[in-house]
Amino acid sequence: MSDRSPDNGRPGPAAPALARKAKAILVVGGSGFIGCNLADSFLQDGEDVVILDNLSRAGVERNLDWLVRKHGRRVHAAIADIRDLAAMEDAFKDAKAVFHLAAQTAVTTSLQRPIDDFETNARGTINILEAARRSGRPPVIFASTNKVYGTLDGMRLREAGNRYVPADESIASLGVSEAQPLDFRTPYGCSKGVADQYVLDYARSYGLATAVLRMSCVYGPRQFGTEDQGWVAHFLIRALAGEPISIYGDGKQVRDILHVGDAVAAYRAVLKSIDRLGGCAFNLGGGPSNAVSLDEVLREIELLTSRPVTTVGSDWRAGDQLYFVADTRALEKAVGWRARMDWRTGLRDLHAWLIEEWSAAGPVKHRPRRVTA
């Protein structure tokens, strides 16, 4: 797929033409939600940014167009697939840092197509590490997931109103730390977990400056969420369209949601300190102060939209965690980062962006799911 033009007719991969032999920030998956926000932050600082993406996820072409309109010639698009090492290597030649945010992101898709999931998340990550090792050896910062900790079956929980709460007071007040044993569940958890470990091992085996951020649920502007990934945006999109929202389980599952602006700040802070953080993994999430249940988010959406939300109940999905809140103290101590936007303010920000985006370009029409790069 990577050596053909995508459906929208964009050109195939080519080495980015950087002026004055400039070094660039390379964002792999840079047309995606987090990737384009990260790219935008560097572009605002005057950096050249290379966007490596195959544009397979619905809505991401809008994000790339937005970056080009806003920043012009400092945006360099390399349309390629991370499963094809030869097709994407040129994009690494002038990279001074690599952020790897490309992935197959849905547990459901991984269960349906485990080989595709492996090829994108595991093999694709090795391709990126090899491309970095063969070029100028830029630092590589990888977007991992809290799913590497599994379903946390051993965590005792109790119900408190419309949410689950850990019986362990320490976890309830601080969250789940990096000391939690890894436990890969579902093909998605396995492929992301393998990638997570390879990124860390390339620091040990090859001396590549790498770091891993194990993310909780990130949300915010430029997110075109689906039922399988990006649930906060998906809930809002469905509510604004007056469509029912599927709830898998009882809606009392808890996540620590993190605004994308805070996520971008974390990635940049890790890069700034990569010389001393190479080979480290950190949890990244909103923490206990931004821990919310699905039901609580739905109630807040009703306030934002001024109308009731219709839900449809379904069975629990494989690999779902009843409770995950990240203990982010290690990251806070390492780089001085903390989540600054509270979840209600962040939800209002996403709501305002969706209204603006729909008025300008209309709602996203989700295409049949394909493996994303």
N, C-alpha and C positions, 0 to 999 in steps of 0.2 A: 504493500500500500504506500510506502513512503517514497517510492521512486515514480509515482504517478501524481498528476495534479489532482487535488481533492475535488469534491463535487461542485464547489463554487467557482472553479476555474482559476484559482490562484496558481502562480507558478510553482514548479517543483523546487527541491532543495538546491541551494547554491551557497558558496562561501560568502558571508556578509562582506560588503565592500565598506570598510571603515576608513574614514578620512584620517590622514596624517599618521597612519599606522597606530591608531588609538587602540588601547585595550578596552574591552567591553565587559559589562556584566551579562552573563548568559543565564537566562531564565528558561529552563526546560519545562514545558507546560505553561509557557508564559501568556497564552491567550485564555487560560482558565481563570477562575475566580480569584484565587489567592495570587496566582502568578501575575496577572495583569495589574493588580493593586501593588504588588512588590515592584514590578517593572516601572510603574508610574512614579513611585517614590524615588527611585534612582534617576529617572529621567528628569524629574523636577529639580534634582541636584546637578543637572548638566551632564550626566553620564550618558555614554552610548550603551544601548541595551540590545542584545540579540534575543529574539523570541523564537524558540524552537518548539514547534507544535505541529500536530497533524490535523488540527481543526475538526476533529470528529465529534466533539460534544456539542449538543445544541446550544446556540447562543454565543459560543466563544468567538465566532467570526465578528460579532458585534464588539467584543472586547478588543480584538486586534485593530479593527477600524477606529475605535475610540482612541487607542494609543497613537495611531498614525495621525489622526486628525489633530490631536492635542500636541504632539511632539515632533511630527514631521520626520526629517531625515535621520534623526538620532535613533529611530526605531528600525531595526534590521530584522526582517522576517526570514526565517529558515524553515520552510514547510517540509517536515520530515517526520519519520516515525522512530521512536527510540528502540524498536525491535530490530532496526536495520543499522548496524554500526557504521557500515561504509557510507550510508547516505547522510549521516549526521556528523561525521568526524570533522568536516570543514568548519562547522559552527564553533568548535572548541579552539581553533587555532589562535585566536586573539582574545580568549577569555581570561580575565583576571580573577573571576570568581564564578562559580556555578551553583545555582539553586535548582535542585531537582524536585519539581512538584508534579511531574507527569505520572499518571497512574490509571489503572482500571480501578474505580473507586467504590463499586457496589458489591456488597456481600452476596446479594441475590444473583447478580451476573456471574460472580465467581462460582457459584454452585451450579449454574446452568452451563458455563463454559470454562471449566477449570484450566484447560490448557492455554486458552487465550489469556486468562488471568495471569497464569505463571509467566507466559512469554512477555507480557507487558511489564508486570511489576517486578519479577525476579530477573529474567534475562535482560529486560530493558535497563534495569539499574546497573547490572554488570557492564553492559555496553557503555553506559555513561561513565562509570568509574574507569573503564579501560580507555575511553576517549580522552578523559582528563589525564590519565597516567601517561599516555602517548604524546600528549601535546605539551603545554607549558606547565603541567602539574598545578593547575589552579585549585584552590580549596573547593570542596564540594559539601554543600549543606542540604540534607535530605529531609523531605517531609514524610515522616512515618506516622503511625496511628496508635491510639490507645488500645486498638484491637490486638496488639502484640501481647497484651496481658490476659487475653482470653475472656471468658464469660464471668470470671471472678466468682465461680460457684461456691468457693469456701467462705465468702463474705456473708456473715449473718446480717439480715436486714429486718427492719420492722416498718410497719406502715404508720405514717404520721400525716393524717389528712389526705391530701391528694398527691402524696409522694412517698417514695421509699427513703429510709434513713438507715445508715449502718448502725448496728448495735455497738460496735467499737467506737468509743467516744473520740479517740485519737483520729481515726479515719473520718469520722463525721465532721470534726473541726478543721482538719488539715487536708484531707483528700488522700488519694493513692499515690505513693511515691515511686521513684525509680527502683527502689528495693523490692518491689513486687515482682515475683518470679515471672518470667516470660512463659506464655502458654498459648501456642498458636492453635486457633480453632477456625474452621471453615477454610476453603481454599484461599479466600482473600486474606485472612489472618496469617496463613502460612506464607503466601507470596510476599506480603508486606513485611512479615517478620524475617524472612530470608534476606530481603533487600536491606532491612534495618541492620542485620548482623554483618552483611557483606560491606556495607558502608563503614561500619566501625572497624572491621578487620583490615580494610585497605589502609587505614591509619597505622595499624600494627605491622602488617606484612610488607607494605610498600612505602610507608612514611608519607602517604598522602594526607593532607590536612582535611579531615572530614569531621562532620558533626551531624547528629540526628535530633530532630524535634518530633516527639511523639504527641500528636495533636489530638485534642478533643474536638468538639463541634465548633467550627469557625463559620461565621455568617457575616453578611454585610452587603454593601453596594457591589454591583456587577456579578451577583450570584444568581444564576438561573437554575434554581434547585429542582430536583426531581423527587419522586417518591422514594427512590433508592439511595439518594445521596444529596446532601444539602437540605435537610428536612426543615430547618427554620424558614428559609426562603420558600420552600415548597408549600409549607402551611400558609404563608402569607399570599403567595400567588394564587392558590386555590380559593382562599377566602375572598380575595379581591375579585375573582372571576365568578363568585357565587357558587362554587362547585364543592361537593363533599370532600372531606379529608379522611383518608384511611388511617386508622389507629391500630397498630399491631400490638396486641397485649391489652393492658388495662389503662395505659396513659399515665401511669405513676412512675415510669422510668425517669431517672434523673441524669442530666448531663450538665457540665459546666460550659456554657456557651461563651465564645470569645469573639469579639468584634474584629473584623479583618484589619482595622488600623492597628490594633494591639498586636495581632499576629505579625504584621509587617515589621513593626518595631522590634519584635523578638528576633526575627530572622536577621535583621540588620545588625542588631546588637551582638549576635553570635558571630557574624562575619567579622565585625570590628575586633573581636577578641579571639579569632580562630587560632592564632599562634599558640595560645595557652589552653584552648579548649578542644584541640584536635583529638579525635577519638572518643569524644564524650557524647552521651545521650541525655536529653532533658525532656521532661514532660512539659507540654505547652497547652494551657487551657485557661478558662476564666476563673478557676479556683472556687473555693466555697462561697464567696460572695456573689458569684454568678451561676450558682447551681440551681437549676430549675427543672421541674417535671414537664413532660409534654403537655399535660393538662393545664399547667400554669401558663405556658406559652399560648395555648389556645384561648384562655380567658383574657390575656392581654391583647391578643389579636382582635377579639370581639370589641374591646374598648377602642382600639385604633380604627376599626372599620365601621363602628357604630351599628353592628348587626350581628345576630347570632351565627355561630359557625356550626355547620352540619358535619357530623362525623359518622363514619362507617366502621364498625368493629371487625377485626380479623384476628386470626390466631397469632401467637408469638412467632417471630421469625428466628431462624437458626442463627446462633452466635450473638444474639442480642444481650447486652449487659443491662441488668436491672438498675444498676447504679455505677456511674463512673464520674468522679470529680478528681481532677488532677491536683496533686500536691506540687506546686510550682516553686517551692522554696529554693531548690537547687539552682534553677535558672535565675531566680531573683538574686541570689547570693553571687552567682558567677558573673552576671553582667549588669546588675542593677535594674533589671526590667520588672515591671508589674503591669497587670491588667488595669487600665485606667477608665475604660468606659463600662458603666453598669449596663446590665442586659436590657432594661426597659428603655433607656436612652438609645442603645444600639438598635433595638427593634424599631423604634421610631425612625431612626436614620435609614434603615433598610426599607421601611414602608414608604418614606418620602421618595427614595430613589426609584422604587418600583413604579410609583405613580408617575414620576417624571419620565422614566424610560418607556412606559406603555404609551404615554401621550405623544412621545416623539417617534417611536418605532413600532408600537404594537406589541402584544404579548408574544413570547417565544412559542413557536410550534415545535414541539419535541419530536424529533425524528426517531425512527426505530433505533434501539440501543445498539451501539457498536463499541468496540474496545477503543478507548481514548488514548491518545498520546499527549 
